[in-house]
């Protein structure tokens, strides 16, 4: 029999509202002074750009005119609602305008153009799709995507499910779309509640089915070796549910040992309703601060519907949603935090989320506080790697999680689970050790651990690497992992093309450090402008013959440590930069692009961040790593060092 928690907790009774810039009935919006509407929009979004504010100045009068005309021609328009700058549930994106007209929802995207682009059409379509899929009140009613090029003359037309409408015809279109016979009109106050986020049940089922059957190749190869960890966490979750308690579960593993797969399996696997707060919606969610990983996972899971977002979301959007709504109780009882050892400290959270340092908390403090809002039980699962702290404000490690629990209103209600080696980090808190939560102890992970050990020796440097690097390289190569090096980029590319010519499903790609300044001159596009144009989903997943030509197999687009972290390829072509080079027997970063601290974040040790960046880049390949060292004198000593470590010249 399920028992209740010994210490009852207060439940928020006030429903907070979703974030938006304006909402009112059509008559009130049409009659409001433009200055009042603009002032309210600016108060709601004080960080808005000059371009956004100018767009509001242009568009508000036209919208007011069209809405007033709808009131004059439509019988029920006095009950319609206009909402501006509505932040979509669990998103950082804002729809320009949402109109609640009878039983229908109309999403307006306004563009100051004569004609729309494909990107404009796709943007409008995505807004309507996400409302239909993830807003509780939109699952079973029409949601219309309308794109309004504000300088377009002519007639209304439809492309790919999006209605493209000149501004002067908008009133008639709204009148037509509102004429839907239904006994269930929308209630504006309910629509605007902050807890309206609720994926469609069919979407939840489809995402689970797709995850089980498609089995993303970047992740699923470690499936058998993650069984013990997944089963242990599921037992802990059931125990938390039965006893009404709170748990922090930490799963540790080296890069490539299957941590991400553990998190995704936990998010997708629970039986329907078992962990949910009210038996509806997804009971779990996988959150990551690694944007490329989120993009790749959503791209793989996209065929299940809803853009692949049902179980996979960015941490940033989750923190923004619940930190801004103190009365909102998360619907998910099981939250998986990817790369939890890289959680942002308070200053970095203030910078990323635009919160004052006095009001901000660290990410672990936020997640403990979100879990404490639950009336009885909750589980936070942290996936713990090591040596991959490559962003500012990520250097504090497990100490942030221990501090967050100690600052909880009731630390005694929490129990921590993890590998026994972590017990010292949580001294004074209830801790249970479980060997299954250390993926490094699985059979498959022994090879991964040896590769990680080898790479750790490399980034330690010639003065600290130890005498056994070449012997360790030989062990790794005997296990089937090839380590090659060359000073000819084309030779490296040809090796990969030849090796995988009969394996079109294999994935190999070009990676490079974000802090190097020289590689562009050698044909490696690792500059900021080039890397921003990489679409990670297609880069990691699309076949070489895809017409768009965005596959990593083309070796013409590079990703940096930020685009590679948490993801794997069959083989990696690593272009070594001058930002991390051996000088007089030790690593030097004197040629690296300098870090520019943003907001309140300061670099504590740039040399550690550089070493960790190359640690990431040297552990992304499953079968092979091919290192290209540019043929310049500044890197001669680095080339000799890597050869001494056991890399073999590519013939």
N, C-alpha and C positions, 0 to 999 in steps of 0.2 A: 504494500500500500504506500502511496506517495505521502511523505510527510512534508509539512510546511517549514520554512526557515524559522529558526528560533527567534530571530530579531526581525519584527515586521518593519517594512520600509514604506515610506509615503509614496503614493502614486500621484503623478501630475494630473490634476483635474481640469486645468485650463488648456484648451487646445490652442496652440500658437498658430500663426498664419504663415503661409508660404511667402517667400520674398517676391515683391513686385514693386513697380514704381507708381502705379495708379490703378485704382479700380472704382467704378461707380456705375450707376444705371446709365443707359443711353441718354435720357433727357438731361441728367446732371452733367455728364461729360460734354454734351453738345453746348450747354449753356455756361460752362465754367470759363472764367477768364484764362486766356492762354498763359499768362504769367503765373497763375496758380498751379496749373498743370506742370509747367516747366520747373517751378520751384520744388514741387513735390518729387518729381523725377530726380532732380539734383540731390535732394535730401536722401532719397533712397539709395542712390549710387553716387556718393561723393567723389569717387575716384574716376568718374567717367571722363573720357577724352574730349578734347575740343571738337573733334569730328562727330562724336556721338551727340554732344549738346547741340551742335549746329543742325544735325539731322532731326532732332526733336523740334527745333524751332521751325524747320520747314514743314515737317509732317503733321504736327499736332493740329494746325488750323484746317488742313485738308481732311484729316480724319474727323474732326468735329463737324465739318460741313456734311460729310457723307453720312455720319451717324444721325445728325439732325434730320436729314432727308429720309433715312430709314424710319424714324419716328413718325414722320408725316405720312408715310405710305403704308405702314405695317400696323395692324391692329394691336398686337401684343408687344410692340417694341418698348413700351414704357418699362417692361420687366426684364429687358435684355441688359447684359452687363458688358462693359468694355474694360479690359485689363491691359495695361501697358507694361512692357519690360518684365514679363513673368519669367522667373527662374525655374526651369524645368526640374521636376523631382529628381534628386540625386545627380544633378548636372550643374556645371558652371555656366552652361549656355542659357541665354535669355531670348525668348521669342519677342519680336517687336510688339505685336498686338495679339491678344486672344479675345474673341467675341463669343460670349455665351448667349446663343439665340435660340430660345425654346429648348428643344432637346438636342440641338446640334452645337458643336464646337467648331469655330472658324479660326484658323491660325493665319495671321497676316504677316508676311515678310515684305518690308518696304525697301526698295532699292532706287536710288536716285539716278536711274538710267533710262535710255530710250528702249532698250531691249535686254532681256535677261541672258545671263550666261548659264552654261551647264551647272556650274558650281552653285549659282543662285537657286536653280530648280531643285538640285539635290538637297540644299540646305533647308528649303521650305518643306520638302517631302520628309526629311529626317525629323523635323519638329513634330509634324502630324503623326508620324509613325511612333515616335517615342511617347507622345501623349496617349495614343491608342494602346500601346503595349504596357506602359508603366504607371499611368494615372488611374487610380481606383475608379473614377467616375466616367472614364472614357472607353472602357473595354467593350461595352455593348451599345454604343451610340455613334452616330457619324461624326468623324473628325475630318474637316476639310482643310487642305493646304492651299493657300491662295498667295500667289506672288504678285506684288504690285510694283512694276517699274514706274516710278512717279512721273516720268516724262514720256511715257509711251502713249501714242494715240491709237485709234482703231478699235478693234473688237476683242471680245473675250475668246480665249482659246485654251486648250488643255494639252499639256505635255507630261507624259510619264506620271499621270495621276495628280498633277499639280495644275490648278487653274491659274492662268496668267491674265490679269485683269487691269485695264487702264484705270487710273484713279477716279475719273468721272463716272465710270460704270459700276463702281463698288456698291453703291446703295441698292441698285437693282439686284446685284448678285447676292448680297446679304439677305434681301427680302426673299429671294428664291430658296436659298439654303435654309432659311428658318422655317419654311413650310413643310415640316416633317410631322406627320400625324403620330403622336405618341402620348401615352398617359403619364410619362415619366420625365417632365421637364427638369432641367438642371437647376440646382440651388447654388447660388453664387458663393455663399458663405462656406458651404460644404466643399465646393470645388477648390476653394482657396485655403483649405486647411493644410497645415504643414505635413501631416501624416498621410497625405493622399497617395504617397508612393506605394504601389502594390502591383508587381508584375502579374500579367495574366496567368492563371493556372495552366492553361494550355502551353504557354511559353515556358513555364517551369518544366513541364513534362518534356517538351521538345528539346530543351537545352540539356536535360539529363540524358535523354536518349542519344542525342548527337555526341555528347561527351563520351558516353560509354562505347558507342559504335565507331565513331571517327577516330578516337584516340589520337590526339595531336602528336605527330611523330617527334616534335622537339622535346616532348616531355614524357611520353608514355613508355619509353624503353625501359625505364626503371620500375615498372609497375609491380613486378613480383617482389622487389626488394623494399617496397613501401607498405606492403600488407600489414606487417606487424605494428608499424607506427600508426597507421590508419585505424586498425582495430583497437589499439590501446586508447587513442583519443576518443573514439566512439564510445568506449566503455566509460571514460571519464565524463563525457557529455551526458550519457544516460544517468550516471550517478548524480551529476549536478541537477538534472531534471527531477529525479526522484526525491532528492533531499532538499531542493529549493536553495541551492548554494551557488557561489560564484567561483569560477576557476580561471587561472591563467596557465595555459599549457604551452611549453616551449619545446620546439622540435629543432634539433641541431643537425647540421650536415655540411660537408664541404661542397664547393661548387660541383654540380653535376651529380650529386648523390640522390636527388629526387625530392628535395624539400617542396618545390613548387607543385609537383604532382601530388604530394601528400595534401597540401592545402586545397587544391582543386578537387581531389577526390572527396575530401570532407565536405566541401561546399555543395557538390552535386549529389552526394550519396544518401543523405538522410531520407528515411521513409516519410511520405507526405504527411504533414501535420504533427510529426513526432516532436519536433523542436520549436514549432511556430508558437508565437505568443497567443494567437487566437485560432489556430488551425488553418489559416489561410495565408497565401503568399509564400515567398521563399523563406525557409527557416534559417538560412545561412547565406553568407556572402564572402567572397574572396576579394581582398583589397590590396592594392599594391601602389607604391609610390614610383614604380618603374614604368614610366609612360610607354616606352617601346614594348615591354612585356604585355601591358594591358592591351595595346593596339593589336599585337600578334594574337593573343588569346581571343579577343573579340572578333578578329578577322576569321579565325578558324571556326569559331562557334556561331558565326553570322548566319549560316544556313538554317539554324534553329529558330530564327526570327528575332525581331527586336534589336537588330544590330549586334547580337552576341553579348548584350550587356546584362542578361538576367542574373548571373551569378558573379560577374567580374566587373569591378568598378575601380576607379582611381581613389586612393586614400584622400587626396585633396578634396574631392567633391563630398565625400562622406563626412569629413571633419567640418567643412563649411556648413553643410546642411544641419548637423546637430549642435555645433557650437553656437550657431546664430539663433537656434530655437531651443531655449533652455527647458521648455515644457514638452518637447517632442521626445517620445520614447521609441527607440529603434524597433522595427518589426522583427529584426533578426536577432535570435538568441545566441547563435554561433557565428562569431566574426573571426575571419582568418586574416592576420596582418603579415604580409609578405616582407621578408628581410627586416625583421623586427629589431635586429641589432643596429640598423641604420636609421632608426626612428629619429625624427627631428627634435632638437631641443627647443626650449621656449623661444629663444631669439629667432631661430630659423622659422618656426611656426608663425611668429609675428610678421616676418618678412614675406613668406609665401602666401599667407592668408590675409595679409593687410590688416592685422589686429595690433592694437597698441601693446607694447611689451608688458605694460602693467596688467593688462587684462588677459594676455595670452597664457597658454599652458603648453607643456611639451606634448607631443603626440601620445605617448603612453598615458599621461595624465588625462588627456581628453578621452581615450578609450576606456580607461578605468571609470571615469565619471559617466560616460554613456552607459556602461554596463550597470553602474550603480543606480541608474534611473529605472531599471527593470524592477517590477514589483516583487519578484522572487529569485529567479535564477538566470545566469548568463555565463557564457564561456568565451574567452578571448584566446585564440591560438596564435602564437608568435613563431614564425619560421626564422631560425637563427643561422646565419652564415658567419663567416669570419674573413677578415682581410679584404673586404670589398667596400669599405667606406670611401666613396669617391666624390661625394657632394659636401658642400659646406654644411656645418651643423649636424653631421652624422657621426661625430667621433665619440659620443658618450657611451654607447653600447648598452649593456644590460643594466647599468646603474640607473638609467632613466626609468626602467620598468619597476625596479625595486623601490625607487623613490616615489613613483606614482602610487603604488600599493600602500606605502606607509602614510601617504597623504590622503588616502580614502577616508571618508567619515567613519568607516567601520572596517579597518584592516583585518580584524579577526574573522570577518565573514568570507575572506578570500583564502583559497588554497592554491599553491603553486605546484605544478608538475613539470618535470624536466629530467634530463640526464643528471646523475648524481653529482657530476663534476660542477654543476651550477649551484649546488646548495649554498656555498659560501657567499654567493652574490645576493642571497635572500635571507641572510641571517636575521633572526628575530621574527620571521614570517613562517607560516605553516608550509612546509615543503615536503613533497614526496618524490623520490627518485625512481625513474623507470628506464632500464637500458634500451627498451625499444624506441625511445624518443631521441636516441642518437643514431642517425642514419650512417655515420661513419663505421658503425660496428656491424653493418650488413656485409655479406660475402662479396657482392658486386662492388661495394664501395671501397674495398681494399685497394683495387687498382686506382679508383678516383682519388683516394687518399694519397697514394704514392705519387700520382701526377701533381697533386696539390703540394705535397712535400717538395717535389722537384722544383716547382715554380717558386715556392717560398725561398728555396735556396738561391735561385737565380736573382730574385729581386732583393735578397739580402745584400748581394754585391760580392765582388772578388775578395774583399777583406773579411767577409763573414760567411761565405757560402759553405765552407767545409770541404774536406778532401774527397768526398765520395760522389760528387755530382756526375762524373762520367759513368761510374758504375750504376748509379740510379737511372741514368738515361738508357743504359743498355737493358736494364730490367724492364723499363717502360716500353722500349721498342720490341723486346721479346714477347710482351703481352699484346703486341699488334698495333701500338700507337707510334706513328712515324714522326720524327723530329728532323726537319730539313732546314737548310739555310742557304741563301744565295744573295748575290749583289746585282742580280739581273731580274727585274720585275717581270719581263715577258717570259723568261724561263720558268719562273714560279707559276705564272698563269697557265702556261702550256702543260706543266706537270699536272695541275689539277684537272684541266680539261681532258687530258689523256687518261688519267687515272679513273675518272668517273664517266668516260664517254659512253659506256654501256649501262650506266645506272642513272637514267634521267630523273629518278626520284631523289637522288642524293642532293644535298645542299652544301655548297661551299661558297665562301664570300670573303671580301676584302675588309679588313678592320685596321684601325689606326688610332693613335692617341689624339685627343682633342687639343692638347697643349703644344703639339709640334708646329713649327713654322716653316719647315723646309720641304715636306713631302709633296706639296702641290706641284712643285717644280719637277718632280720625278713621276708625275702622272697619277698621284694618289689624291683624290679630291676629299681631303679631310677638313677643309675650311668650313666655317660656320654656314655660309650660304649654301654650299653643296649638301652638307649633311642634313640641313633643314628640309631639303626637297626629297629625302628618302621616305618612302611610305613603308613602314616596318612590316605591316601585315603581308603585302605582296612580296617584299624583299625576302622574307623568310619562307614563304609558302608557295609562291607562284612558280610554275615550271618554266624552263628556259625558253620554250617556244610560245609563251603567252604573248599575244599581240602588243600589249602595252610595254613589254620589255623592261619590267621592273624587278625581275628575279635577281637574287644575289649571284646566280651562276654566270651572269654577264661580266662580273668583276670590273664593272665600270662605275659603281657607286660604293662608297665606303661608309661604314658605320663606326662610331667611336665607342669608347668604353661605356658611354651612357646608352647607346643603342644596342650594345651586346650583352650587358649585364643581365643575368637571369635566363639567358637564352643560349641555345646550342646550335652548332652546325656539324655536319659530318667532318668537314675540314675547314681550316682557317688559314687565310693568307694574311699574315701580320706584317704590316709595313712599320719598321722600327724608326722612331723619330729621334731628333736631336734633343728633345725635351728630357730624355732619360738616357744618359750616355755615361760610359766609363771613362773617367779621367784620372790618371795617376793611381789606378788601382781601386777606385771607389766611385759610386754613382754620383753624378752631378746633374742638377736641374737648372744650371745657369742659363741654358738656351731655351727654356720653356716659356710659353706665354704666361705672363704674370696673372695670378688670381686677383680679381677685383671684388673685394667684399661687398655684398649687397645688403642694404638695410642694416640690420644689427648683427649680421653674421661675420665672423672673422676667421681667417684661416689659422688654425692652430699649428699645423705642421704640413706645409706644402709638399715636402719630400715624401711623407707617408702617403699622401693622396696620389702622388705620381707613382709610387711603388705599387699601390693598390690598383691603379688604373692598368698597369701592365700585368699585374696578377690576374685581373679580369680577362684581359685580351689573350693571355697565354693559357687560359683554361676553357675556351669556348668550343674547341674541336673535339669530336669523339674519336675520329680515326687518325687525324694528323694535324700538325701545325707546321706551316711553311713560313719562315721568317725572311722577309726581304730587308736587307740593310743597304741603304743607298750608298753608292760608291763615292763617298767623300771622306777626306782625311779625318774629319771630326769624329767619324764613327769607326775608324779602324780598330781602336782598342776595344770597342764594344763588340765588333765582329770576332776578334780574337777570343774575347771572354766567352761568348756564346759557343764558339767552337770548343773551347776548353771544357765547357759544361756538358758537351756531348752532342750538340747539334751536328748533323752530317751535311757536308756540302752537297748541294743538288747537282747531279751530273746531267 
